[in-house]
Structures are given as C-alpha cells and as structure tokens.
C-alpha cells in the first residue's frame, strides 16, 4: 500500500486553475481501482492519496498523468507501508509480510 503526500510548490491561485482537471483525474483513478482515498491537507498546502497498488513503478506512471504533476504544481512523496493492523471496517486493507 502507498501513501502519496503532495506538497504544493506553486500558489493556490495556480493550483486552483488545475483543480477541476485534477478531480477528473482522481475520479478516473478511482474507477480503475488505483486509488482508495484522497483529500486536502489542512492547512491547504497539498493533499494525500492512498493507493493499494502493488507496484511503486506503476503508481509513479499513474501519478505522472496527474494534471498537478504535468503542470509542475506539486512535489510527490511516495511512502510504502504494510498495513498489518486495521479497524474492522478496513480489514480488507491488511497485508501479510
């Protein structure tokens, strides 16, 4: 599983110009089951995406298609982790090491 930590490197005015395209991109990735959660950080200096893909390389290919990435609006930090404990509602996310 991966946590993608986006940090904006341009002004929110610039980010907002691409927000509609970014949301469309996110919806496409949800439809393809590449992402399982996403949202803004507070304060609004970026966002977070959760992905259950098994390949970091595949995730990097998908993130390269993000309008925010194409417009060079954000840095992307990819954190891989193995969810070994979850609440009952999220047991489907657990992985064996």
Secondary structure, DSSP 4 states (H G I P E B T S, - for coil): -EEEEEEE-S-HHHHHHTHHHHHHHHHHHHHTT--SEEEE-SSSSEEEEEE--S-HHHHHHHHTT-HHHHTT-EEEEEEE-------GGGGGG----
